[in-house]
Amino acid sequence: MIAQAEKAMNCIGGEWMPGTSTDVSQVINPATGEVLADVPLADASDVNKAVEAASAAFPAWRETPPQDRIQYLFRFRQALETHFEEVARLITMENGKTLTESRAEMRRAVENVEVACGIPTLMQGYNLEDVARGIDEIMIRQPLGVVAAIVPFNFPAMVPLWFLPYAIACGNTFILKPSERVPLSSRRLVELLHETGLPKGVVNLVTGAKPAVDALLDHPAVRAISFVGSTPVARYIYARGAQSGKRVQCQGGAKNHVVVLPDADFESTVKIVGDSAFGCAGQRCLAVSVAITVGQATKPFQEAMVDLAANIHVGNGLEPGVEMGPVISQQSKTRIERLIEEEAAGVLLDGRKAQVNGGKGYFLKPTVIAGSGPESELAKTEIFGPVLTLEHAKDIDQAIEMVSRNPYGNASSIFTSSGAAARKFRYAAPTGNVGVNIGVAAPMAYFPFSGWKDSFLGVLHGQGHDAVEFYTDKKVVIERWPKEWSRKF
């Protein structure tokens, strides 16, 4: 446990230092209201120092052979395993999710480091002899330079590692801007990374809010920006970064649907959908937000889901047996309660006014709402809380059409025992991540974390081959070596 509030500082050029700004934010444990840290928010001058440090470190790091670069990642992976429980507890304390969920996040984080260790193979180019008589052509990949990631509160360890290990393995230098709500996990990751002996300036960290973000977006030496957050902010970052000539990838918001057919295995389906909707208090970008039941599936699914949700144990995520923690802040709790109030007529299970932990913390209990309709604010809004809405479709075609109407395209799933229905859904679903009898369609680290429509702005996603493509420039070399030139030697 953190015994008292502590200063969270920036890491610039391998040195921990306070920011120059007088603006301070607090890191608050959402389960207890305890202040964990005072965070001096970085301003443009702090960002400029980080960019200068990253720029100075880039030439030597770029010239470091890929096989040597990944040795630091091998050591970092081992450090993550050694400190696995420590970092998981830190995630729970500043984010609120259960310790089991924090451990799952850490496992996904480690997997991305493992994949990035394959960069000597993943970063290879290709060549062809005699593209014309006596002329050979070669495609090689080279690092961009200084790159940055702006990451959210909901996965403070995993999301930074969607980007960081791939970026530095490819030979770039890196600046991490964590959410000012949850900077402690990211700070610990950077500390562990530097304990591997990583050269100073290769990875830097600045804690800040919009001024720090704008400084990264505008700085001419920053070549690429990665972002995960809400769609309005994603649009802002994508437009401003692109205007500055940067390569930008922005993972935005979501409104994820599941379709439940009458031939689904109801016992497992209800449990899987419930875990998806209410796990991490609904604060996952892949959380199920809308369940569409088809035909005769409606009544049994609705009854079973209300029963499951009513019996979820809500509390402090560090306590044994707790299945769901709080939402991140009082502001988030108030916003979610307002959305529920607007749909009060359809509320089947109301999680407002939850009496948890003696009234301390930002707790809601699971909420289930039926019949809100596609035009309601709830149907169009990314709730980012433990709220599941239920809709009905007469058949799978209507269900797919309902999914298609939503402007978001992050994830969708179908629950069925029919291979034909599953294939039809997989083929037609307008989302970048699709699950078949899967509640959280989260790609493994060696696949791209996809997203369509308003859920993603850019071309290349995070993780796997997409990450390597994003963090490298392609250079094509065309060579001619006339035979007569060799006679001179």
Phi, psi and omega in degrees: 000151174274117188288329182208162180299141181226159180281129173261123188246172176273150173248111185231121180062031179082001181245139176271129184211151177288155176284164180272344182284152175268354179287132183229136173245159180249139171267119186242132173293114186289348178272338186233342187081002181291136174280118181269328183197150168262128186248107172292122185277126181295145174247189184299325181293323177293317178298318179300321178296319180294319178294319178298318179295317179293321179295319180293327182279341188297312185303314181290323180292321178299322182282350177289126182303143179309321180298327177281323179299320185285347177298325176294324179289324175301316180291324178296318177301316180295322178296321178296321178293318181296321184255024186304308183292322180299311182291322178300317178295323178296319177301313181298320183293318184266340181256324178104345181295164182289160180297324176298318179292323178294322177295320177296321176298315179299322180296319177295324178297314180298321181300323178292323176297319180298316180295319180296337177293348177271017187299328177302333174269315185296331185268359183296147174264209178206165183212163177214125176280151173057049172296332164220170185301117178079010182240130178248152180231137185227134171252124178236154177253135179231149181295156181282318186135235178272127178230162184218155175229135178246114194239159189267182183275339195283335175225078190290345177252319185289311186297319174304327182272003162293335191242308190307306185296323179293318182298312184283329177297328178283354177103007176275164167253156201225142173236124179255127174244094180285165171299135179294347176284331186222058184276350189289322178296315179297320178300318180293322177300316181293322176300313180296324180295319180287337175292346176283352184092010179307132181304144182299138177091348179292320176234129180232157180225133173231130176263126183187181180242218187301319178302322178291320178298312181298323179295322177293319181294329186265343186290126184293339182276347178275117187272333185210149180231131171248141184216144170225129180173207181284159181294317178302318179289323177301318179297319179297311183294319181297315182292313183290321178293317180295323178298331178272006176082020183267156168279129187226137170231127185229113174273120184259207185281187185204156170216084192274134182249148165238144177248126182247115179270158182299338182269010178289154172284103192293322182300311180287325182297313180299316180296315183294316180294321178297317177300321181289317184288323188249350175297145184055029181056031180074010185263042174248142177289349176251011180294140174292129179247329182227129174250122179256114178266141184249132175060231186282003180285344191299302187296310181295324180292315182300313182295316181292323181292318178298318179296316179297312184296324182292341184253011176285130182278113182257136178175196179293124186297346178276349182273141181296143177086348179288133182254342179210135179262195182278172167277172195288330187205167175296322179298319178295317179300315181296319179297316181294319179298323178295319178296321178295317181301323181291343178245029188303328184295333183258006184288120177267329178216121187254118182264007178286163179056038179290128176266097185227139173056040177065025180084359178274149176089178188249070189262138164233152171260163181306140180235137178235129183232136180244143169070033180291331178088150186291343182263357180287158178298324180298322181290336184259347189259138170285108187289315183055050178199176186280063182232126177242126175258145182246131175232167184231143175228149182284331180204177184294328179296316178294323179298315179296322178296322178294319176297320184292333182292336184286138182291339180276160180211045183280302184209155172206157181218158173233143177242116185196161171254007181263119177295324180295317179295319180298317180294321179299317180292313180302321182289322190258340185298125184272052178228156184280339177236126184234133178246144172241110186058032179233130182273327178238099185279067183266116180295147172294165188297337181268007170244155178289143171278096192276175179179141182238174173051229184285001178270354180204136174237122181137193181239316183255131183269182176277161176078157170055214182298325179301320180297318179296317178297320183293321187267012177226152170261143176269134175237128179254125181248126177246122188239138171233130177231085181304141184300324184294337179292327181294338181291339180291344182249000000 
